[in-house]
Amino acid sequence: MDKKTYIAQQINNITGNRRLTKQQLEQAETFMDSFAKSDIDNYLKQQWQVASSTPSETNLTFEQIKQKTNPANPIKNWIIGTAAAAIIAGILYTGWILTTIGQPTHFEHIADYVSKQSSSPPPTVMLETPNSIYELNSNSIEIQTNGIALSGQSHKLALNRPHTEQKDNTLRKQSWSKLIIPRGKDFHLQLSDGTEVWINAGSTLSFPDFFDAQQRVVKLDGEAYFKVKSDEQHPFFVETPHETVCVTGTQFNICTYSDEPMSRITLAEGKVSVTIDKEEHHLLPGEQLQQTFLSGIIRKEQVDVSLYTSWKDGVFEFNDMTLREISFRLSKWYDVKFHFDNEQIGELRFSGMTKHNYDLEYFLKIIAKTTNVKFEKNNSGIKVSEL
């Protein structure tokens, strides 16, 4: 397949709302990096001209982009810079891949902000045990307690019990530890029963060195994805400030940050029981339980699970999400606060996909190129306003 055919195929995939997998996203990035900028400019300029005059399924679908663009912002308003930059911006706005496009237009202050952020010391995951506090950096760590080895390093920790120590726990006293995940980091933990937990940025998880004979319990503030080791005789509980989740063996995501207006519990596999104010709610795969804190409203919805779990694989993915909701995600990962000039700006909706290791500038550049929104650094974070 030649380069032009490949590009046309990817454009049709994106504008057709076919989500790219993480592997496809990386392949597309590598492929695009192999082009000289002039190749992209010339080919996409030609495709734009063809599509704008004779839309078809095999070329860049100009009408699809036009229909999906905010009606309040005509296409001419976001054709900025080179033809390639403009067309790529349009494609990205309609679909599922975010990448670097051209030079910044409203990002002099943002670029400065990002460079200052990157020059500061990277945040460190902290492990608090009853006896000490540890920084989990690139060096490996091993702590022995109750015959259990807590071992790992900067991104991963595991509780391992030697076979000879796997016996009655009635005479043992549980020892609890806490993982504190700073903004800009995530972490993987394997508990003593084999349950795996992916912990997102800006979260804390408290856990025992072993589970007692009756039940398995951990405590979460923030966001985490759980892959619970099946054990029907010993239910697994996740306690948060707002609800208690009970399972025996399943996979699910909990997002319950104290600085966000609602919590979301999303079930990927198995069954989940959620208790809120003594009322029990049950979820099946593909369902999400939402609790709005201010109003107390609780509702259950059918959702695309990957939109709420892809973060654990290093990808931001969102569909028809408001800019304010997106800002919650970005603030956790890039450790920056967003301030909106008015409520209307925060309600603008976007769809897209990008990787965690992209700079904040890349992401905001897409939004600035496709809307009348601009981003400026101020003393307290990033100001979001209309042009």
Secondary structure, DSSP 8 states (H G I E B T S, - for coil): --HHHHHHHHHHHHHTT----HHHHHHHHHHHHTS-HHHHHHHHHHHHHHHHHS--SSS--HHHHHHHS-TTS-HHHH--SSHHHHHHHHHHHHSS-----SS-SS-HHHHHHHHHHHHS----EEEE-SS-EEEESSS-EEEEETTEEEEE-SSEEEEE--GGG-S--TT----EEEEEE-TT--EEEE-TTS-EEEE-TTEEEEEESS--SS-EEEEEEEEEEEE----TTS-EEEE-SS-EEEESS-EEEEEE-TTSSEEEEEEEES-EEEEETTEEEEE-TTEEEEEETTT--EEEEE--THHHHGGGGTEEEEEEEEHHHHHHHHHHHHT--EEESSHHHHT-EEEEEEETTS-HHHHHHHHHHHSSEEEEEETTEEEEEE-
